[in-house]
Structures are given as C-alpha cells and as structure tokens.
Amino acid sequence: MNNILYRHYLPGDEAKIVRLWNDCLTKDPVTAGRLRNLVLLDPNFDPEGLWLAFAGDQLVGCVYAVRRLLPMYSTDLESDNGWIPFFFVDPTFRRRGIAIRLFEEAFNFFRKTGRKNVFFASYAPNYILPGIDEEAYPEGYRLLLNLGFEVQYSPVSMVRSLVGYEIPKEVKELKKRREQEGYTFRRTQDSDLYQLIQLANRFHPDWGRAVREGILQGLPLQRIWVARDERSVVGFCLYGGYEGIPERFGPFGVDPEERGKGIGKILLCECLQAMRSESLHSAWFLWTSEQSAAGHLYKWAGFKVTRKFHVMKKTL
C-alpha cells in the first residue's frame, strides 16, 4: 500500500505499540512495564529489528526481529539463528499485505546480520509465548505457514489449582525411603547455589540464568527447592523465578542419572505445598512437552493443559 509508511522503532513509539498490541493480541495483553523489561531493556534489543507500519500517525502493524548480541551461556551467540517473538496488525488493516511487508523487513534484517534460521517464537530469555497459539490466533498461524515457516514441535502450558492442596500420603512415604538412602530435600541455601546453577545449565542455559538473575532480582531462596545426595544437587524446582510472578512455576529438573527414583515427584509436591503455604491459589507454567516424562508427571500431580503452541522455523 502506497499510503503506509514502514520504518523501524524510534523512541516515543512505545505507547502506540502497547495500545495496538492489546487491540490485536487480545488473549495476551501487555503493559508498558512488560514491554520495557522484555524488549527495550533486553541486551539483545536492536531498534532496527523492531519494524512498524503507520497509516498517517496511526500505528497499524508491528513485527519484532531479534538476534543474540550477548551469549546466553559461555561464548555461543547462535550466529545462524534469529527469532520473531511477536507480530500483529490492526484488524481493520489486515489482508492488505502489511504483515508480509513487515516480515520482509524482518527477514532483510536477519540476512544483513548473517542469520540463516528464523524461529517463532522460542526466544530466550524474553519470550512472550513459546510459539503461535493456533486456536487463539488462526490468522497469524496461517500467515506463518504462508511465509514458509514449518512446525518444529508443539509444547503446552498447564495450570493446577492449589486450593486445598496436600502432599499425597504415597509421596510422603516415598520421601522417607529416599531420605533413608541418604537423599535430602530442602529449601536452597547459599552452599547449594553453584551446583544448582550448573545443573540447571545442563538442561538449558536459560534455566541457569533464571535462577541466577531471579535471586539477584529478589527471588527468595525459600522459593527454590533442591534434592541432594551426599555430594551434590541432583534435582531442583522453584516458583516466582520468571518476571517475579509467584504463581509461575519452574524451571524444574532432575539429573538424568537420578531419574526413576521419584525425586522429581517429591520436589514437585514439596514445591506445590510451599506455594500453598504462601496462600497462592494456583501454579502454572508456559512450556512443556505434553508427552514427555515431565508432562506425564505434571498430569499425575493434577495439572491441566490450558493452551497449545507451535514452535515454528523458517530457513532463509
């Protein structure tokens, strides 16, 4: 469209982005504070990756492209990869080619920075959603398919009410057996932190980052549970680690060599009980594989699937 202006982000655009976001992504509204924290203050933020479409003074579309400027862990910049964490177009301006043009600008941004793969939307640390929710945003899903994105996998988010929660008797008995074998289950202490973060990094660098930065930003150690053998941390789970939201559960992991002993089951139940002791009414998280061992454990513990997402990838 000739009357549409396309440009990258400039200071002062923030309020218009938040307003249009909330008009378009109605299942996932955002505040100015969250936009600031997740985008503007992200060390990987580059204004030339945040593309906007204007009809006069009215913002009518947005696509955000980001690549790694600082490594998540060690020195790995994932130099082949880029991410699109979000996009949206004013409903009254759709089907006019605006989204396609915005994506073309995003792809050009990635090409100029040497990227070969583009993912929607599995960007860490500051992803908004794990991927596209086909049920909530069918037009957005079809657009990604038309642009050449392919589904890689489909994680789910889950929630569990904590009203009246009690640790099951079988788990209490299991805990006693493991303790007799030398395992301990407790809230984290300073002496646990190095081993805890190293174990979390083995699962994903974002997990180690979430623990470390969460504590630096005020996450109480009492919200982090660890399982130990006589030498080291073999499992952990926590809540309140992402964006300081107490009811947001995770991350949660057990050393693969220690699985099959019910350590994860014990940690999960202890953590849920701790959340209930703070009068929290629910536990929820955004991302797991429904058919994984963790997914089956969550279902055993009473978690229910709330949404399904598609992580998608396009090769440039």
N, C-alpha and C positions, 0 to 999 in steps of 0.2 A: 504493500500500500504506500502510495506516494506521500500521504499526509501523516505517516507515522515516523517519528524520529527514534533512531536506535543509538544508544550510547552506553558506556559503562558507568558504574556508580560514581557519583560525586558527593562530597559532604553536603548534607542537607536533605538527601533523598530518604532518610531513614523512616520518617513518619509516613510517607507515601507508600513505602514498601510494606510496613506493618499493616496499614489500612487495607491495601489490596490483598495481601496475604490472607487476612482474616475474612475478606469477602469471598475468596476463592477456595482456600483450604479450610473449609468450614468444620471439618472433623478434627482439625489440628491447629487451632488458633495459637497465636504467639503474642508476646508482649514486647515492648521496646527493649526492656531489660534482657530478655532472652535473645533477641536479635543482636544486641550489643555483645553479649557474652559468647554466643555461639558462632558469630560471624565476624563482627568488627574487631573483637579482641583476640580472635584466633591468630596465632603466629603465622599461619599459612595463608591468611587472607591477603588477596591481591585485588585492588579495586577493578583492574582490567578483566577480571574473571566474572564480575557481577554485572550482567547485562540487563538493560532496562529498555522498555518500549514506551514512548509517550505519544498521546494524541493531544497536541497542544500542551497544556500544563498537566494533563491527567495521565498518571501512570497507568498503563493498561497491560503490561506484561513484564515478567522477570524470569531469568534463568541464572543460576549461580554455578560457576565452574571453579574448582579449587584443585591445586596440586600441592605436593609437600615441599615446603621450603626448609623446614626443620624435621629431622628424622623422628619418628615415633620411638625408635629404640636403636641404640648403637649408632651406626652411620648410614643406615638404609633410608634413602629418600624415595624409594619406589619410583624410580625415574621414568618408567614406562607408563605409569598409571595416573589418571586423573579421575575426579569424581564430580557428579552433579547431585548435590544434596537436596535441592528443591527447585521447582519451577511452577509458574502459574500465569494464567492470562484471564483478564476481566471477562466474565461470561458474555457480556454484550459485544465483545470484540473477537470472539472465537470464530474459527473457520475462515479466517482472512489471511492465513499464512504468517501470523505474528510469531507464534511459537516456533515454527520451522526456522524463521529468520533468526530468532534469538538463539536457537540451538546451533545454527550455522556459525554464529559469532563465537559461541562457547567452544565449538569444535576447532575453529581457527585459533582460538586462544591456546588450546591444547597442542595443536600442531606446531605453533610457534615456540612452545616450550618443550617440544620433543616427546610428547606423550603418544602412546600407541593404543592404549586401552582406556575406555571411559566406563565408569561404573555408576549405576544408580541403585542405591544411594548409600552404599556401605562405607561411608567415610568416617574414619575415627581420627580424633576423639569427638568431634562435634556434629555427629549426625543427628538429624531431626527425627527420622524414621529409618528403620532398617532397609526399606525398599518401597516400592509402589504398592499401595493398598488397592487392588483391582476392584473390590466391591465399593469402596468409598469414592474412588476416582477413576471410573471406567474410561472416560475420555483421555485422561492422562496416560493410562496403561496402553490404550490403542495407539496414541501418539508415539510412545517409546517403541512399540513394535514396528510402526511405520518408518521410524527413523533408523531401524536396523539393530535395535537392542534385542538381546535374547535373554531369557530367564536362566539364571545360573542355579538358584535354589530358592526355596520359599519358607523362610522362618515364620514363627508365630509369636505373638505376645500373649501373656497369660496373667490371670489375677486369681487371688484367693481371699475370701473374706476371713478376717481374724476374729470375728465376733464369737465369743465362747471357745476360742481355740485352747486345746490342751494337748500336751505331748502324749501320743498313744502309749499305752502300757507296754506293748511289744518293743517300742523304741527305748523306753527306759530300761528294760531288761537287756536289750542289745548293748546299750551304753555300759551297763555294769560288766558285761562279759568282755568288752573291748578294754575297759579300764583294768580289769584283772590281768589282761595281756600286756599292759604297760602303756596303753594309749591314754592321753589326757584330752579333755575338751574344755576350752575356757575362752574367756574374752581375751583379746590380744593385749600383750604387754610390749614394752619397748624392745625387750630381748627377742621378740618374735619377728620384728619388722623386716630385717634384711632377708631372712629366709622366706617370709611371706611374700614379699615383692618379687623375689627370684622365682618362686613357684608360680605366682600369677603371670609373670612374663612368659613362662613356658607355654601357657595357654594362648595368650595374645598380649602383645606389648601394651595395648590399651587397658588391659586389666591391671597390670602393674602401675601404669600411670594413674588409673582411677584410685587405687589405694594410696599411692604416694601423694598425689595432689589433693585428694579428698581430705587426708589428715592435715596437710598444710593449710587447707581452707577451713578447718574446724571440725572435720568428721571425728566424733568421739571414738576413742579406742573401744569403748564398751559396745559399739555397734559392729565390731568386727570379731567374728568367732574363728578360732583356729583349732585344728586337731593336730596333736604332736605324738610322735613316738619318742623313744628315749633320746634321739639325736636331733630331730628336725621337725619342721612344719610339714605335714603330709596332706592337709586339706584346709580350706577356709571358706567362709561366706560372710557377707556383710549386707548392710542396708544403709541408705542415705548417702551413698558414695557418688551418685551422679546428680549434679546440679543441686546438691543439698536437699533432695526430696526424701523425707524419712521413709515414706511407704514404698519407694522404689528399691526393689530387692536386687542384689547382685553387685559384682560378679561372685561366682560360686564355682569351686573346683576341688577335685581330689587327685592327688598324684596317681597317675595310671597304674603304677606298681602296687598301689594300696587299694585298688578297687575290688569289689566283691566281698568286702567286709562290713558293709553298711555304714561306713564312715560318713559318706555324703548324706545318708538318711538321718543320722544323728545330728550332724551340723545343721541341716535344713530345719529340723524340728526345734533345735535349740534357738536358732535364729528367729523363727516364727514366734516362739514363746517370748523371746526378748522384745520383739516388736509389739506383741500384745501387751507386755508389761508396761510399755510406754503409752498405752491406750490407743495405739494405731488400729485402724479398722480394716485395713486390707494390705496385702503385699502384691506387688505387680512388677513386671519387667517387660521389656520390649522384644527380646530376641532369644529364641532357642529353636532347635530343630525338633519338631513335634515327635518324630520317630526315633530320636536319639535316646541314649540311656538317661540323659538328664531330662528329656521330655517325658519319658515314662515315670521317672521319679517325681517330677512335678505333678503329674496326673495322680499318682498314688497319694500324694500329700494334699490333694483336693484342689489343685489349680485348674482353672478352666481357660480354654482358648478364647480370646476376645477379638483378635484380628489376625489376618494372614497377609504377608507381604511377599513381593517378588524382588529379589536382588537381581539386577539386570546388567548386562555388559554389551558394549559395542566396541569393535575393533576399527580404528581409524585407518 
